[in-house]
Amino acid sequence: MEILCVHSARWWQAQKVLIGREGRPLVIIDNFHPLPTVCVDDADRRSFRPVARHYPGIRAPVPKPYFAPVRRGLSDILIHHFDYRGGVSVQECFYSLLTTPPAQLNYIQRLPHVDGGDDRKVAILHYLCYEHHGGTAFFRQRRTGFETVPNDRFAAYKQGVEADHDSLGAPTPQYYTRNDRRFDRIRTVKARYNRAILYFGSNLHTILPGTEDSFSDDPRIGRLTVNTFVHPAHAGQKPPGAASRD
Ligand SMILES: [Fe+2]
């Protein structure tokens, strides 16, 4: 474990670990945002809606000022630990509430997933909920040994999922929280109020729900997070906080 000192947000308590055998970085930042209660109040005023079939819950847009106090520190972390030397571009940012109970998960939601096959994309997951809401777990597919699934591995990964289906049947309708014959759990991060984690979105991972409250659609009770996806900036793209999102 490496304790980070290269960042500009001086209230942060940040550490870096390497995930599994592939050793891709996972940065954990406590005391991430100076105004977490303002974030929760803002989420409480928003209209949440279901989104794509991959996320088992509802989402709402996050306003641009969210990034202002953490922008410089995030840029430092991304440059030094994710090799974002050309700058940072925000692709998506939204509040998320987990609302789907295990029995209602679709097939794809019962397995670990990646946040797309773009190998440079980084996920920033900010917990605005407490430890009893579980956390996040990272996995290795047993058949392939893959801990990450960028685009060039997708076909082999999919073959592995299909072979598992043929030999083991459909995964049971529950969140994938364990080691079994399909995947090994290789790293776990607990939710903590105002903790953020950064990882490459191509790492296989899952949501770990906690108690029954974890499926509440009330931002003050449920498993509220801010989910941001960033990408290295190219010429003409905008830095964090300048994304066209209200
Ligand atoms: Fe994800």
py3Dmol code that shows the C-alpha trace and the ligand (Angstrom):
import py3Dmol

protein = """\
ATOM      1  CA  MET A   1       0.000   0.000   0.000  1.00  0.00           C
ATOM      2  CA  GLU A   2       1.288   3.398  -0.940  1.00  0.00           C
ATOM      3  CA  ILE A   3       0.274   6.531   0.913  1.00  0.00           C
ATOM      4  CA  LEU A   4      -0.097   9.304  -1.602  1.00  0.00           C
ATOM      5  CA  CYS A   5       1.356  12.704  -1.019  1.00  0.00           C
ATOM      6  CA  VAL A   6       1.128  14.068  -4.564  1.00  0.00           C
ATOM      7  CA  HIS A   7      -2.183  15.868  -4.614  1.00  0.00           C
ATOM      8  CA  SER A   8      -3.380  19.371  -4.038  1.00  0.00           C
ATOM      9  CA  ALA A   9      -6.492  18.839  -1.924  1.00  0.00           C
ATOM     10  CA  ARG A  10      -4.803  18.948   1.464  1.00  0.00           C
ATOM     11  CA  TRP A  11      -7.785  17.679   3.442  1.00  0.00           C
ATOM     12  CA  TRP A  12      -7.619  14.363   1.586  1.00  0.00           C
ATOM     13  CA  GLN A  13      -6.459  11.108   3.130  1.00  0.00           C
ATOM     14  CA  ALA A  14      -5.488   9.158   0.030  1.00  0.00           C
ATOM     15  CA  GLN A  15      -3.887   5.796  -0.527  1.00  0.00           C
ATOM     16  CA  LYS A  16      -3.085   3.694  -3.549  1.00  0.00           C
ATOM     17  CA  VAL A  17      -3.190  -0.088  -3.868  1.00  0.00           C
ATOM     18  CA  LEU A  18      -2.639  -2.332  -6.868  1.00  0.00           C
ATOM     19  CA  ILE A  19      -5.432  -4.703  -7.869  1.00  0.00           C
ATOM     20  CA  GLY A  20      -4.696  -8.411  -8.279  1.00  0.00           C
ATOM     21  CA  ARG A  21      -2.016  -9.835 -10.587  1.00  0.00           C
ATOM     22  CA  GLU A  22      -2.462  -7.251 -13.300  1.00  0.00           C
ATOM     23  CA  GLY A  23      -1.600  -4.578 -10.755  1.00  0.00           C
ATOM     24  CA  ARG A  24      -3.731  -1.761 -12.046  1.00  0.00           C
ATOM     25  CA  PRO A  25      -4.121   1.150  -9.626  1.00  0.00           C
ATOM     26  CA  LEU A  26      -6.931   1.709  -7.175  1.00  0.00           C
ATOM     27  CA  VAL A  27      -6.824   5.031  -5.349  1.00  0.00           C
ATOM     28  CA  ILE A  28      -8.948   5.460  -2.225  1.00  0.00           C
ATOM     29  CA  ILE A  29      -9.557   9.000  -0.962  1.00  0.00           C
ATOM     30  CA  ASP A  30     -11.281   9.704   2.346  1.00  0.00           C
ATOM     31  CA  ASN A  31     -12.711  13.155   3.146  1.00  0.00           C
ATOM     32  CA  PHE A  32     -13.013  13.557  -0.621  1.00  0.00           C
ATOM     33  CA  HIS A  33     -15.396  16.486  -0.938  1.00  0.00           C
ATOM     34  CA  PRO A  34     -15.454  19.489   1.409  1.00  0.00           C
ATOM     35  CA  LEU A  35     -19.260  19.797   1.089  1.00  0.00           C
ATOM     36  CA  PRO A  36     -20.742  16.288   1.182  1.00  0.00           C
ATOM     37  CA  THR A  37     -23.949  17.397   2.918  1.00  0.00           C
ATOM     38  CA  VAL A  38     -24.511  19.970   0.159  1.00  0.00           C
ATOM     39  CA  CYS A  39     -24.148  17.138  -2.372  1.00  0.00           C
ATOM     40  CA  VAL A  40     -26.735  15.020  -0.526  1.00  0.00           C
ATOM     41  CA  ASP A  41     -29.098  18.011  -0.226  1.00  0.00           C
ATOM     42  CA  ASP A  42     -28.704  18.639  -3.942  1.00  0.00           C
ATOM     43  CA  ALA A  43     -29.367  14.979  -4.781  1.00  0.00           C
ATOM     44  CA  ASP A  44     -32.486  15.114  -2.621  1.00  0.00           C
ATOM     45  CA  ARG A  45     -33.909  17.863  -4.851  1.00  0.00           C
ATOM     46  CA  ARG A  46     -33.257  16.016  -8.115  1.00  0.00           C
ATOM     47  CA  SER A  47     -35.514  13.791 -10.199  1.00  0.00           C
ATOM     48  CA  PHE A  48     -33.963  10.346 -10.519  1.00  0.00           C
ATOM     49  CA  ARG A  49     -34.796   8.145 -13.496  1.00  0.00           C
ATOM     50  CA  PRO A  50     -33.917   4.638 -14.650  1.00  0.00           C
ATOM     51  CA  VAL A  51     -31.145   4.528 -17.231  1.00  0.00           C
ATOM     52  CA  ALA A  52     -29.537   1.863 -19.382  1.00  0.00           C
ATOM     53  CA  ARG A  53     -30.136  -1.777 -18.526  1.00  0.00           C
ATOM     54  CA  HIS A  54     -26.670  -2.204 -17.045  1.00  0.00           C
ATOM     55  CA  TYR A  55     -27.062  -0.118 -13.882  1.00  0.00           C
ATOM     56  CA  PRO A  56     -29.563  -1.633 -11.424  1.00  0.00           C
ATOM     57  CA  GLY A  57     -30.954   1.647 -10.185  1.00  0.00           C
ATOM     58  CA  ILE A  58     -31.815   5.252 -10.972  1.00  0.00           C
ATOM     59  CA  ARG A  59     -29.736   8.291 -11.790  1.00  0.00           C
ATOM     60  CA  ALA A  60     -29.836  12.098 -11.860  1.00  0.00           C
ATOM     61  CA  PRO A  61     -27.465  14.727 -13.279  1.00  0.00           C
ATOM     62  CA  VAL A  62     -24.799  16.343 -11.094  1.00  0.00           C
ATOM     63  CA  PRO A  63     -24.290  20.128 -11.411  1.00  0.00           C
ATOM     64  CA  LYS A  64     -20.968  21.521 -12.622  1.00  0.00           C
ATOM     65  CA  PRO A  65     -19.979  23.187  -9.297  1.00  0.00           C
ATOM     66  CA  TYR A  66     -19.547  19.710  -7.784  1.00  0.00           C
ATOM     67  CA  PHE A  67     -16.067  19.504  -9.296  1.00  0.00           C
ATOM     68  CA  ALA A  68     -14.765  22.911  -8.313  1.00  0.00           C
ATOM     69  CA  PRO A  69     -13.204  22.036  -4.916  1.00  0.00           C
ATOM     70  CA  VAL A  70     -11.776  18.673  -6.012  1.00  0.00           C
ATOM     71  CA  ARG A  71     -10.763  19.445  -9.563  1.00  0.00           C
ATOM     72  CA  ARG A  72      -7.082  20.193  -9.006  1.00  0.00           C
ATOM     73  CA  GLY A  73      -6.532  17.272  -6.645  1.00  0.00           C
ATOM     74  CA  LEU A  74      -8.235  14.884  -9.072  1.00  0.00           C
ATOM     75  CA  SER A  75      -6.106  16.120 -11.931  1.00  0.00           C
ATOM     76  CA  ASP A  76      -2.941  15.516  -9.886  1.00  0.00           C
ATOM     77  CA  ILE A  77      -4.016  11.974  -8.987  1.00  0.00           C
ATOM     78  CA  LEU A  78      -4.942  11.173 -12.589  1.00  0.00           C
ATOM     79  CA  ILE A  79      -1.696  12.555 -13.961  1.00  0.00           C
ATOM     80  CA  HIS A  80       0.581  10.831 -11.459  1.00  0.00           C
ATOM     81  CA  HIS A  81      -1.187   7.489 -11.002  1.00  0.00           C
ATOM     82  CA  PHE A  82      -3.214   6.961 -14.201  1.00  0.00           C
ATOM     83  CA  ASP A  83      -0.785   8.582 -16.651  1.00  0.00           C
ATOM     84  CA  TYR A  84      -3.190  11.322 -17.746  1.00  0.00           C
ATOM     85  CA  ARG A  85      -0.408  13.601 -18.856  1.00  0.00           C
ATOM     86  CA  GLY A  86      -2.436  15.431 -21.492  1.00  0.00           C
ATOM     87  CA  GLY A  87      -5.182  16.524 -19.096  1.00  0.00           C
ATOM     88  CA  VAL A  88      -8.616  15.201 -18.188  1.00  0.00           C
ATOM     89  CA  SER A  89     -11.979  15.179 -19.942  1.00  0.00           C
ATOM     90  CA  VAL A  90     -15.207  14.346 -18.056  1.00  0.00           C
ATOM     91  CA  GLN A  91     -17.412  12.002 -20.075  1.00  0.00           C
ATOM     92  CA  GLU A  92     -20.281  11.430 -17.623  1.00  0.00           C
ATOM     93  CA  CYS A  93     -21.210  12.440 -14.088  1.00  0.00           C
ATOM     94  CA  PHE A  94     -24.410  11.548 -12.254  1.00  0.00           C
ATOM     95  CA  TYR A  95     -25.902  10.706  -8.888  1.00  0.00           C
ATOM     96  CA  SER A  96     -26.822   7.035  -8.623  1.00  0.00           C
ATOM     97  CA  LEU A  97     -29.165   5.213  -6.284  1.00  0.00           C
ATOM     98  CA  LEU A  98     -29.201   1.439  -6.227  1.00  0.00           C
ATOM     99  CA  THR A  99     -32.853   0.347  -6.254  1.00  0.00           C
ATOM    100  CA  THR A 100     -33.058  -3.130  -7.796  1.00  0.00           C
ATOM    101  CA  PRO A 101     -33.408  -5.948  -5.264  1.00  0.00           C
ATOM    102  CA  PRO A 102     -31.469  -9.135  -6.059  1.00  0.00           C
ATOM    103  CA  ALA A 103     -34.492 -11.117  -7.256  1.00  0.00           C
ATOM    104  CA  GLN A 104     -35.134  -8.569 -10.029  1.00  0.00           C
ATOM    105  CA  LEU A 105     -31.620  -8.399 -11.493  1.00  0.00           C
ATOM    106  CA  ASN A 106     -31.314  -9.138 -15.192  1.00  0.00           C
ATOM    107  CA  TYR A 107     -28.740 -11.672 -16.392  1.00  0.00           C
ATOM    108  CA  ILE A 108     -25.943  -9.185 -17.000  1.00  0.00           C
ATOM    109  CA  GLN A 109     -26.439  -7.500 -13.609  1.00  0.00           C
ATOM    110  CA  ARG A 110     -25.759 -10.788 -11.818  1.00  0.00           C
ATOM    111  CA  LEU A 111     -22.143 -10.900 -12.997  1.00  0.00           C
ATOM    112  CA  PRO A 112     -19.109  -8.642 -12.565  1.00  0.00           C
ATOM    113  CA  HIS A 113     -18.950  -5.964 -15.262  1.00  0.00           C
ATOM    114  CA  VAL A 114     -16.651  -3.363 -16.779  1.00  0.00           C
ATOM    115  CA  ASP A 115     -17.523   0.270 -17.382  1.00  0.00           C
ATOM    116  CA  GLY A 116     -16.843  -0.079 -21.110  1.00  0.00           C
ATOM    117  CA  GLY A 117     -13.897  -1.454 -23.034  1.00  0.00           C
ATOM    118  CA  ASP A 118     -11.933   1.797 -23.267  1.00  0.00           C
ATOM    119  CA  ASP A 119      -8.704   0.949 -21.481  1.00  0.00           C
ATOM    120  CA  ARG A 120      -7.913   4.564 -20.502  1.00  0.00           C
ATOM    121  CA  LYS A 121     -11.278   5.435 -19.024  1.00  0.00           C
ATOM    122  CA  VAL A 122     -11.183   5.974 -15.252  1.00  0.00           C
ATOM    123  CA  ALA A 123     -14.189   5.633 -12.959  1.00  0.00           C
ATOM    124  CA  ILE A 124     -14.457   7.963  -9.960  1.00  0.00           C
ATOM    125  CA  LEU A 125     -16.970   6.568  -7.486  1.00  0.00           C
ATOM    126  CA  HIS A 126     -17.887   8.907  -4.613  1.00  0.00           C
ATOM    127  CA  TYR A 127     -19.843   7.300  -1.783  1.00  0.00           C
ATOM    128  CA  LEU A 128     -22.409   9.610  -0.219  1.00  0.00           C
ATOM    129  CA  CYS A 129     -23.660   6.733   1.889  1.00  0.00           C
ATOM    130  CA  TYR A 130     -22.349   4.806   4.868  1.00  0.00           C
ATOM    131  CA  GLU A 131     -20.509   1.566   5.521  1.00  0.00           C
ATOM    132  CA  HIS A 132     -23.698  -0.454   5.970  1.00  0.00           C
ATOM    133  CA  HIS A 133     -24.317   0.059   2.244  1.00  0.00           C
ATOM    134  CA  GLY A 134     -21.578  -2.417   1.359  1.00  0.00           C
ATOM    135  CA  GLY A 135     -18.976  -1.214  -1.115  1.00  0.00           C
ATOM    136  CA  THR A 136     -17.325  -2.331  -4.336  1.00  0.00           C
ATOM    137  CA  ALA A 137     -15.517  -5.574  -5.209  1.00  0.00           C
ATOM    138  CA  PHE A 138     -13.050  -6.441  -7.984  1.00  0.00           C
ATOM    139  CA  PHE A 139     -12.816  -9.832  -9.690  1.00  0.00           C
ATOM    140  CA  ARG A 140     -10.766 -12.154 -11.903  1.00  0.00           C
ATOM    141  CA  GLN A 141     -12.500 -14.415 -14.417  1.00  0.00           C
ATOM    142  CA  ARG A 142     -11.339 -17.955 -13.703  1.00  0.00           C
ATOM    143  CA  ARG A 143     -11.452 -19.301 -17.260  1.00  0.00           C
ATOM    144  CA  THR A 144      -9.294 -16.571 -18.779  1.00  0.00           C
ATOM    145  CA  GLY A 145      -7.465 -15.115 -15.784  1.00  0.00           C
ATOM    146  CA  PHE A 146      -8.646 -11.679 -16.945  1.00  0.00           C
ATOM    147  CA  GLU A 147      -8.948  -8.995 -14.297  1.00  0.00           C
ATOM    148  CA  THR A 148      -9.544  -6.324 -16.929  1.00  0.00           C
ATOM    149  CA  VAL A 149     -11.566  -6.590 -20.125  1.00  0.00           C
ATOM    150  CA  PRO A 150     -10.522  -3.927 -22.622  1.00  0.00           C
ATOM    151  CA  ASN A 151     -11.990  -4.174 -26.110  1.00  0.00           C
ATOM    152  CA  ASP A 152      -9.311  -6.523 -27.416  1.00  0.00           C
ATOM    153  CA  ARG A 153     -10.149  -9.102 -24.718  1.00  0.00           C
ATOM    154  CA  PHE A 154     -13.911  -8.893 -24.996  1.00  0.00           C
ATOM    155  CA  ALA A 155     -14.403 -11.816 -27.384  1.00  0.00           C
ATOM    156  CA  ALA A 156     -12.363 -14.184 -25.183  1.00  0.00           C
ATOM    157  CA  TYR A 157     -14.120 -12.922 -22.047  1.00  0.00           C
ATOM    158  CA  LYS A 158     -17.541 -13.462 -23.621  1.00  0.00           C
ATOM    159  CA  GLN A 159     -16.555 -16.972 -24.650  1.00  0.00           C
ATOM    160  CA  GLY A 160     -15.644 -17.621 -21.023  1.00  0.00           C
ATOM    161  CA  VAL A 161     -19.020 -16.343 -19.797  1.00  0.00           C
ATOM    162  CA  GLU A 162     -20.804 -18.532 -22.333  1.00  0.00           C
ATOM    163  CA  ALA A 163     -18.750 -21.593 -21.428  1.00  0.00           C
ATOM    164  CA  ASP A 164     -19.587 -20.996 -17.749  1.00  0.00           C
ATOM    165  CA  HIS A 165     -23.257 -20.777 -18.667  1.00  0.00           C
ATOM    166  CA  ASP A 166     -23.051 -24.092 -20.530  1.00  0.00           C
ATOM    167  CA  SER A 167     -21.404 -25.884 -17.637  1.00  0.00           C
ATOM    168  CA  LEU A 168     -22.890 -24.093 -14.600  1.00  0.00           C
ATOM    169  CA  GLY A 169     -26.193 -22.689 -15.853  1.00  0.00           C
ATOM    170  CA  ALA A 170     -27.411 -19.117 -15.436  1.00  0.00           C
ATOM    171  CA  PRO A 171     -26.018 -17.165 -12.481  1.00  0.00           C
ATOM    172  CA  THR A 172     -28.389 -16.997  -9.555  1.00  0.00           C
ATOM    173  CA  PRO A 173     -30.381 -13.747  -9.181  1.00  0.00           C
ATOM    174  CA  GLN A 174     -28.165 -12.011  -6.658  1.00  0.00           C
ATOM    175  CA  TYR A 175     -25.387  -9.447  -6.604  1.00  0.00           C
ATOM    176  CA  TYR A 176     -22.062 -11.111  -7.323  1.00  0.00           C
ATOM    177  CA  THR A 177     -20.282 -10.779  -4.015  1.00  0.00           C
ATOM    178  CA  ARG A 178     -18.267 -13.975  -3.665  1.00  0.00           C
ATOM    179  CA  ASN A 179     -15.628 -16.339  -5.002  1.00  0.00           C
ATOM    180  CA  ASP A 180     -17.153 -19.159  -6.985  1.00  0.00           C
ATOM    181  CA  ARG A 181     -16.439 -21.237 -10.074  1.00  0.00           C
ATOM    182  CA  ARG A 182     -16.823 -18.279 -12.425  1.00  0.00           C
ATOM    183  CA  PHE A 183     -14.849 -15.467 -10.732  1.00  0.00           C
ATOM    184  CA  ASP A 184     -12.434 -14.884  -7.865  1.00  0.00           C
ATOM    185  CA  ARG A 185     -12.924 -11.809  -5.720  1.00  0.00           C
ATOM    186  CA  ILE A 186      -9.496 -10.147  -5.620  1.00  0.00           C
ATOM    187  CA  ARG A 187     -10.101  -6.829  -3.850  1.00  0.00           C
ATOM    188  CA  THR A 188     -12.865  -5.222  -1.791  1.00  0.00           C
ATOM    189  CA  VAL A 189     -13.409  -1.596  -0.835  1.00  0.00           C
ATOM    190  CA  LYS A 190     -15.930  -0.702   1.839  1.00  0.00           C
ATOM    191  CA  ALA A 191     -18.331   2.159   1.333  1.00  0.00           C
ATOM    192  CA  ARG A 192     -17.668   5.057   3.666  1.00  0.00           C
ATOM    193  CA  TYR A 193     -19.374   8.427   3.776  1.00  0.00           C
ATOM    194  CA  ASN A 194     -17.453  10.911   1.603  1.00  0.00           C
ATOM    195  CA  ARG A 195     -14.954   8.307   0.357  1.00  0.00           C
ATOM    196  CA  ALA A 196     -14.037   8.269  -3.333  1.00  0.00           C
ATOM    197  CA  ILE A 197     -12.298   5.523  -5.264  1.00  0.00           C
ATOM    198  CA  LEU A 198     -10.614   5.783  -8.659  1.00  0.00           C
ATOM    199  CA  TYR A 199      -9.951   2.785 -10.906  1.00  0.00           C
ATOM    200  CA  PHE A 200      -9.720   1.957 -14.576  1.00  0.00           C
ATOM    201  CA  GLY A 201     -13.235   1.175 -15.794  1.00  0.00           C
ATOM    202  CA  SER A 202     -11.966  -1.920 -17.601  1.00  0.00           C
ATOM    203  CA  ASN A 203     -11.385  -3.676 -14.250  1.00  0.00           C
ATOM    204  CA  LEU A 204     -14.015  -6.348 -13.592  1.00  0.00           C
ATOM    205  CA  HIS A 205     -16.048  -5.182 -10.607  1.00  0.00           C
ATOM    206  CA  THR A 206     -19.442  -5.271  -8.912  1.00  0.00           C
ATOM    207  CA  ILE A 207     -21.620  -3.350  -6.528  1.00  0.00           C
ATOM    208  CA  LEU A 208     -21.720  -4.845  -3.045  1.00  0.00           C
ATOM    209  CA  PRO A 209     -25.075  -3.909  -1.521  1.00  0.00           C
ATOM    210  CA  GLY A 210     -25.518  -3.848   2.217  1.00  0.00           C
ATOM    211  CA  THR A 211     -28.707  -3.857   4.230  1.00  0.00           C
ATOM    212  CA  GLU A 212     -32.297  -3.533   2.982  1.00  0.00           C
ATOM    213  CA  ASP A 213     -31.779   0.242   3.060  1.00  0.00           C
ATOM    214  CA  SER A 214     -29.363  -0.187   0.156  1.00  0.00           C
ATOM    215  CA  PHE A 215     -32.356  -0.424  -2.201  1.00  0.00           C
ATOM    216  CA  SER A 216     -34.147   2.707  -0.973  1.00  0.00           C
ATOM    217  CA  ASP A 217     -34.889   5.403  -3.567  1.00  0.00           C
ATOM    218  CA  ASP A 218     -34.511   8.095  -0.894  1.00  0.00           C
ATOM    219  CA  PRO A 219     -31.079   9.803  -1.303  1.00  0.00           C
ATOM    220  CA  ARG A 220     -30.847  10.314   2.461  1.00  0.00           C
ATOM    221  CA  ILE A 221     -31.419   6.644   3.205  1.00  0.00           C
ATOM    222  CA  GLY A 222     -30.283   4.662   0.168  1.00  0.00           C
ATOM    223  CA  ARG A 223     -26.961   3.798  -1.432  1.00  0.00           C
ATOM    224  CA  LEU A 224     -26.260   7.227  -2.915  1.00  0.00           C
ATOM    225  CA  THR A 225     -23.072   7.651  -4.981  1.00  0.00           C
ATOM    226  CA  VAL A 226     -21.694  10.087  -7.522  1.00  0.00           C
ATOM    227  CA  ASN A 227     -20.373   8.225 -10.550  1.00  0.00           C
ATOM    228  CA  THR A 228     -17.969  10.066 -12.836  1.00  0.00           C
ATOM    229  CA  PHE A 229     -16.165   8.712 -15.863  1.00  0.00           C
ATOM    230  CA  VAL A 230     -13.158  10.539 -17.243  1.00  0.00           C
ATOM    231  CA  HIS A 231     -10.857  10.090 -20.193  1.00  0.00           C
ATOM    232  CA  PRO A 232      -7.495  11.613 -21.138  1.00  0.00           C
ATOM    233  CA  ALA A 233      -8.135  14.933 -22.799  1.00  0.00           C
ATOM    234  CA  HIS A 234      -7.328  15.574 -26.418  1.00  0.00           C
ATOM    235  CA  ALA A 235      -6.918  18.941 -28.031  1.00  0.00           C
ATOM    236  CA  GLY A 236     -10.107  20.938 -27.736  1.00  0.00           C
ATOM    237  CA  GLN A 237     -11.639  18.873 -24.926  1.00  0.00           C
ATOM    238  CA  LYS A 238     -12.625  20.336 -21.591  1.00  0.00           C
ATOM    239  CA  PRO A 239     -11.045  19.812 -18.148  1.00  0.00           C
ATOM    240  CA  PRO A 240     -13.036  18.506 -15.130  1.00  0.00           C
ATOM    241  CA  GLY A 241     -15.725  20.926 -14.093  1.00  0.00           C
ATOM    242  CA  ALA A 242     -16.117  22.307 -17.578  1.00  0.00           C
ATOM    243  CA  ALA A 243     -18.225  19.451 -18.894  1.00  0.00           C
ATOM    244  CA  SER A 244     -21.530  20.536 -20.401  1.00  0.00           C
ATOM    245  CA  ARG A 245     -23.705  19.145 -17.634  1.00  0.00           C
ATOM    246  CA  ASP A 246     -26.158  20.897 -15.348  1.00  0.00           C
TER     247      ASP A 246
END
"""
ligand_1 = """\
1
LIG
Fe -19.338 -0.176 -12.743
"""
view = py3Dmol.view(width=600, height=400)
view.addModel(protein, "pdb")
view.setStyle({"model": 0}, {"cartoon": {"style": "trace"}})
view.addModel(ligand_1, "xyz")
view.setStyle({"model": 1}, {"stick": {}})
view.zoomTo()
view.show()
